[in-house]
């Protein structure tokens, strides 16, 4: 047997006992003729001491041991001298007096030290991911991920949801521009697609009478990666028949509050805050507002209508808006240079400028102050609740640019000014999303969530004449400004689904070709149904207090979708491609240019 | 609210209560002015009666209702007349007197009846999988699959295994001839591979210090499909550090016996039976013997050595074997024609013929009897324990052909003669597998399990000189003649892994190119480790008493890896292929022939 105890679990209660341990050498140091080793396993660290008055064999081997060696040892649990007690360490009151030791495997000197707050570049750590994962905070994150997953499964089991697996080799759809394709060897020229979500299959399970389904499932999206996206990610997928939004949302709230209680020992209030999409965009300039701090967007469009400042006046005349943030008490802190930097920041969201005013006494100061009539200034001060020392930042543009710019600026300032309570867990439902949005590039409407989302009953009649105005029976769950996931009631009638495809610009034939099997399924007794899909990686990230999705995934990929450890993707043999009857044209252009 | 109760859970206790139900119409019948509906939901079926003396509205709607309509209804739970009590039905003592009813969705007449033991061809049922899944035995199978999965997860959680997810987009390896490839858009000309198993990643998790890992994970194999294989399948993957075979096997036995107790209410004895690979091949002609019945292969090689029957004599002279089955008491039943059919059957396993003898009184009768000397006959009778009325079936050939032929014949006869106790659950460990087997086609040794399997310590020195004789520290778990899965101690030292790659015919450069990252990882403090992988689909199949893997998978594929419901795989747009810089050459040959 390699061990009878675990390093991190030893306490004064075991003093006097002989234990066998196995693990990694965190560090070794020689001190006054003794050798000390910090031995680490998954449970934690314990100090081992080798004494030359004890076993010579043990001393000889201890002399050869280096950091990250894997060893097993037998020793007695003893109390430390009072002078060497370390109360910062769980096992700091005891140590192990080594009697026997054996090296199970050696280790080269690692390319970086195994410690938290690493100062090594992330690409090096990803290349040696197995070393990076040894850091205590990584281990803790994966222990927490396990616990979160377990708790969610237990909860859903209690609620009578069946875990059912859906295929990974699925059909590519025209909505699936970002599908990963998998060539078929048996059917050359044809492809499977890896699922972006099990959407259609979970709906078919509802048609099949499974009533309550869940799955913690890998999904794939081949998109240009942003820092917080991964090509493969894990979704907590929940769907039920005879679905009604309110009891379903209440169940998800119960699930999340129980989860937070178990994982973080924190109590979160129910029901969660709720806000329509229109309200979220209006007050926070975001469909996933971080409600841990205020500094909301204040609409001044009425107050400044027809005022003397041309930029404001024209924005309103062009069906735009004028909105502002009140950066309370920060007027003195922000120099003109700093405000110029903020203007540059919001210009990336399309804003053409950032007007500003500082409140001095009861008046407004700043380059645009002179253009504002007295009653306009008074109205601004009143609307903004502005006081002496406040900084007011204005954006005048189309509603979209105003929301994007001030929404982003609000978040940036909230972080910079330390307005965010990092301990808070602010859950929020955003409801009544638009069903469709117009895609200028594609020249057609696209589904805001997905094409299977049920329109709100009272908007259904607009689906043909004014598709942009239709609201969806959809809701997103937001936590601390991150979209945890979203869900909806689904369309379950063939005629409604056909209208939806039509609104998305599908011809009858295209709809039949791509989704005929689903339309057909709807004709064989499909119950009303709906559900939600939550991003597990992001949930773990927030609960574990990490700032990077990669820290929650054992073997993540880089922003260019590469695995630096295994070097995937990689070239494959010609024989493999021949079997698939495929040719790569990559690099062919250069060859042609040479000819 | 759609419902206050579930159909199958109503009993006499609810009599007098008003309930609301929702579900599917199993059938409707009109009888003496009343309308009866069997209403089905996931929990079961209850009878609903519509009485014209009650609500006219309900009666009118009931009149329109057809099979598989989705309805909701309100009614009173009442006792049935004594004459109409149905004790075969869980809810057979009560019925629902309908007061209100509404149609939630209509249904066309389904292409086949929703009932067990379907008489519809499987391809039609796969095309309408959502209807086939409505059959009670399918629903029960998926409920059981959920329970099995839950129990395994709970057990592994209790044993401190962490559920950790490994990538689906991985690196293709030369051992991965059957990899599904995924072209990369970001890195044109390069490919990911879908994992055949998370083997390397779980080993890297051990290097990372996770110590105990599990995952219930999808795996992929693009092979020519046999009836009992699927291109994607689910594996219960378990790996631990500081691994020792005996305690690990004991833990898996505990897991399986607890599982069987919970799922089947049956007690299975521990420890499981155990047998070396050599013994299993010798006694059963199979590395996954069905031990639910006897009729073992009896080795007569010594008994018939140099006998007068040339076929036997020559087989022994050519380093072959002569083995036989004793089909006890069946001599009278098997005509010459039937024995000819058995000979034809084993010819597919390479046997050139099937010699046979019938025991009559104390003598042997049959075409070869006259060639056998008296003492040879006596030795055969003694070795075979032959009695009057027994049928003896002989195969004389190379050990492989003898094992394959008689192994298959034994199974066939065991089934035909009803020798198998279908209620039994016979678990068996097969140990000491060969590490390598020689692949004639490839002209080199290939790994019997995989290239990361640890050789038995005492055979390690043979790895270079006699690789075919090296036994592995590997074990398979067999249940009722099915391989449930297998595992091993893994190689954790760079030098041993390098020797293994060399034995597999890899050059140093090839090993480095493909597995350099793993060899490197082994140098940074890798603990001894090992584990097991069990096939979940097959486990569910056996425990649910199904005979087909497809019955355990919600949306399975056909033998040609197609989904008949969604029509995957399918053609994709030229634009998608262009983005991947790929060209399909499928069908190009015909085009060329036309030119």
Interface residues (C-beta under 8 A of the other chain):
Chain A: X1 X2 X3 X22 X24 X25 X40 X41 X42 X68 X69 X70 X72 X104 X105 X106 X107 X108 X110 X128 X129 X130 X131 X133 X134 X139 X142 X143 X145 X146 X149 X150 X153 X157 X162 X163 X164 X165 X166 X167 X168 X169 X170 X171 X172 X174 X177 X179 X180 X181 X182 X183 X184 X185 X186 X187 X188 X189 X190 X191 X192 X193 X194 X200 X201 X204 X205 X207 X208 X209 X210 X211 X212 X218 X220 X222 X231 X232 X234 X242 X244 X247 X492 X493 X517 X521 X522 X523 X524 X525 X526 X527 X528 X553 X554 X555 X557 X560 X561 X562 X563 X565 X566 X567 X568 X569 X570 X571 X572 X573 X576 X580 X581 X582 X583 X584 X585 X586 X587
Chain B: X1 X2 X3 X22 X24 X25 X40 X41 X42 X68 X69 X70 X72 X104 X105 X106 X107 X108 X110 X128 X129 X130 X131 X133 X134 X139 X142 X143 X145 X146 X149 X150 X153 X157 X162 X163 X164 X165 X166 X167 X168 X169 X170 X171 X172 X174 X177 X179 X180 X181 X182 X183 X184 X185 X186 X187 X188 X189 X190 X191 X192 X193 X194 X200 X201 X204 X205 X207 X208 X209 X210 X211 X212 X218 X220 X222 X231 X232 X234 X242 X244 X247 X492 X493 X517 X521 X522 X523 X524 X525 X526 X527 X528 X553 X554 X555 X557 X560 X561 X562 X563 X565 X566 X567 X568 X569 X570 X571 X572 X573 X576 X580 X581 X582 X583 X584 X585 X586 X587
